[in-house]
């Protein structure tokens, strides 16, 4: 059974940082491209970042230079370090293996 479990969300003030984690099970984690998406109220889910098995990364333009995606294949975990958070980053953040599997989401709220 495939499971992706996110953690690390919360309420922070603008300019602060959070680190999201996503623990995967039921997949050969090291073979999977992993990613983060987010969905704000009333908006469509949007791509935030991805990382290949070899560590190649890709980012949404608006988070470049502020967010960093990384992975630990030994721990079957992917991370999203978010620095310089802005109110526009407020959303539910979802982990995915970009092959149809999604976590339940973790809420990030940034106050101004």
N, C-alpha and C positions, 0 to 999 in steps of 0.2 A: 504494500500500500504506500503510495507516494504521499509524503507530507512535507509541506513547507511552512515553517512556523516563524513568524516575525516577532521581534521584540525591540524595545528601545525607544518607542515613541513617547511623546509627552508634550507638556505645555512649557514653552520657553519665550523669552523676550527677543525682540529683534536684535541681531548681532551675535546671539549665542549659538552654541553648537549642540548637536545630538549625533549619536552613532546608532544606526539601525543594524540589527543582526537578523539573519535568516538561516535557520538550521534546517537542513534537508535530510530526508530519509526516504528509502524506497527507490532511489535512483542511483545510477553510477555517477556520482556528483562530478568527479573530475572530467567526465566526458561532456558535461553539459555547459552550454553558454547560459549564464545566469544574469538576471536583470532586475531592475526596480522600475515600477511604474507608480504613478500617483493619480488620485482622483479627488478634485475639490468639489464641494457641493454645487450642483447644477452644471457641472462641466464634464466633458468626456475624459476617460482615463487617458493619460499621456505617458509616453516613454520618458524615463529620467536618465537611466544609465544601464550599461551592460558590460559584461566582462567575459571573454572567451576562456577556454581551458588554458590557453597559453598566456593569459594575462592582458590581451589586447582590450582596450577600453573604448567606450563611446559614450557621449553625454549629450543631453539636451543643452542647447546653446545657453539658456538662461541660468544653468547651474555650473557651467564650466568655470573652473578656478575656485569654486566654493565647495563643491561636492567631490568626494573621491570614493569610487567603488573598488573593493578588493575582495579577495577570496582566500580561504584557507582550506585546501583540499583535504588535509589530514583531519580537519574537524567538520568537513561537509557543511561549511558555513560561508555565506557571502555577507559582506558588510557594506554599509553606505555611511561614510563620514560626512556630515553636513555642517559646514562652518558658515559663518556670516548669514545666518538664517534671516529671511525676510517674511513679512506677513503673506506675501504671494506664494510662499512655499507651504502654506497651510493646506493640508490634504490628508487623505488616507493613503498610506504608502503600502504597495503590494510587491512582494517578491515573486518572481516567476522563473521558470527554466526555459522560457521562450519556446516551449513545446507543448503548451496547453495546460500546464500545471501552475496553480496560483496558491499563494498563502491567503490567510484570512484578513490580512491587512493590519496595520498599526497606525494610529492617529498621531499626526504631528500638527500642533497648533502653535503659531508664532504670533505673539501679541506685539503691537506697535508701541 
